[in-house]
Amino acid sequence: MTPSSPTGQAPPRYKIAFLTFVGLLAPVYFIPEALFRLLPGEKLIVTILAVALIVPLMMYAIMPVLMRVFDGWMKR
């Protein structure tokens, strides 16, 4: 859920898209790499596991922190 601005409007979509991009950079780079080391040659399984880890990580850990940190910018 995105926090609303003082006027009650949601932040612009491009700002949410930008924060999503920033939030995905590290997990998309590091999680599959770590899983490939644990499960070499298992591309499909690694992809499924990576997505299964990255989605909740973004939803419940990364995006809430980014939304709090960039709250002022999101409301402009």
N, C-alpha and C positions, 0 to 999 in steps of 0.2 A: 504494500500500500504506500502510495506516495503522499508525503505531507503536503497540505494545501498552503497556498500563499495567504497573506493577511486578507486578501479580497475573496478568499474562498475558491480561487481557481487553482487547478493543478499546474505544476511547472510546465514550461514548454517541452514538447516531446524531444526536441533536439538535445536538450540538456540531460534528460533521462537517458537518451541513447548514448551520449558522450560518457556519462558515468558508468553505464553498462559496459561500454567498450573498455574504459579504464579498469573496471573491476574484473573483467574477464582476462586481461592480458596475462597476469601471473598464473592463475590456475590453468588456463588453456596451454600455457607453455610447460609448466612444471609437472602437473599431475599425469598427463599421458606419458611424459618422459620417464617418470618414476615407475609407472605401471609397466611400461615396455621392458624395463630392467628386471622387474619381478616376473613378467610373463612374456619372455621373448618369443616372437613368432605368432603370437595370438592377437592379431590386429583387431578382429571383430570384438573379442572379449575385452580387450583393453579400451576400445572406443566406447563400448557400452558402460563399462565401469567408470571411465573418465566422465562421461556425461552424467551418470548416476551420482557421482561425487560433486561435480561442478555446479549442477543446478541447485541443490539444496544449500551448498556453500554460498552461492551468490544470493539466494533468497533470504537466508537467515543470518548470515554473518557479514558478507562483504557489502551488499547494497545498503543495509541499515546503517553501517558505519559511514559509508560514502555519503549517504543522504544527510546524516547528522553533520559531518565535516563540511559539506558544501551547502548547507541549509541557506545561508545568506545569499549565495550566488543563485541557488535554485529559485528563490523568491523574487529576484530582480527581473 
